[in-house]
Amino acid sequence: MKRLVLLLGIMVLLTMPIATKTYAGPGQASAVTITWLSHAAFQLTSGGKTVLIDPWFTGNDASPVSVEDITKADLILVTHDHFDHVGDTIAIAKNTGATVVAVYETAGKLMAQGLPQENVLYGGFGRNIGGAIDIDGITLVMTAAVHSSQTGAPVGYIITFPGGATVYHAGDTGIFTDMKLYGRLYPIDVALLPIGGGFTMDAMQAAESLRLLRPAAAIPMHFGTFDLLAQDAGQFVAKAKKTAPEVEVIVLEPGQSHVLIRKAGGREQETKYR
């Protein structure tokens, strides 16, 4: 019964627009609803736009949603080509008309598997690690990640919404010192960080990465879905309190949301849950 109630709540969240109907303009607050859909999958909504990251639902017992529940997506960001990150990208893109952003070679692999060329950024080319691009008002920076991928390179994303709210999805990665550059170049409000170990940073490394990235808040991900991974975020929370006590750590359950409100002229944010 508890799972049914949660599922119904998530279905409503995924199908209804959020309160902010238009993007925040200069001098206004910028609101982004960050919903964790388990593992590395997130939904970011702001100003009527919906961004999905690594949407792995089919075959994921921890996922609170299915492909059929996703009726709106404007962008799908893929970090690398492993099955638990590509996930249901092709089906969702076909159902919603979303634009898929992926590294050039990974985009080619997805098109070979049935993703329509018109659903891929730049008419099928995708993109690569480098400078910022603007997609309908959302600024994306594709970043390096220390991991593996059969095609191209694994990546992360720094996503900035109009009004300034900035979210960093690290992708699958180990800790690396260039994170300090990202923290210096971009005012990261929320960092989405893998903590599971084995294939990514563990709790200690993820906590240390907070010193490099300097986010206002962090949400742990990539744990609890496989036996090889940490099963909860407790160790990360404890280590983060010692390593970077100024960073707010927000632990979500699959299907739960954090509402980021970035105040004009500063990095203050309000924590709300749905």
Secondary structure, 3 states (H helix, E strand, C coil): CHHHHHHHHHHHHHHCCCCCCCCCCCCCCEEEEEEECCCCCEEEEECCEEEEECCCCCCCCCCCCCHHHCCCCCEEECCCCCHHHHCCHHHHHHHHCCEEECEHHHHHHHHHCCCCHHHEHHHHCCECCCCCEEECCEEEEEEECCCCCCCCCCEEEEEECCCCCEEEECCCCCCCCCHHHHHHHCCCCEEEEECCCCCCCCHHHHHHHHHHHCCCEEEEECCCCCCCCCCCCHHHHHHHHHHCCCCEECCCCCCCEEEEEECCCCCCCCCCEC
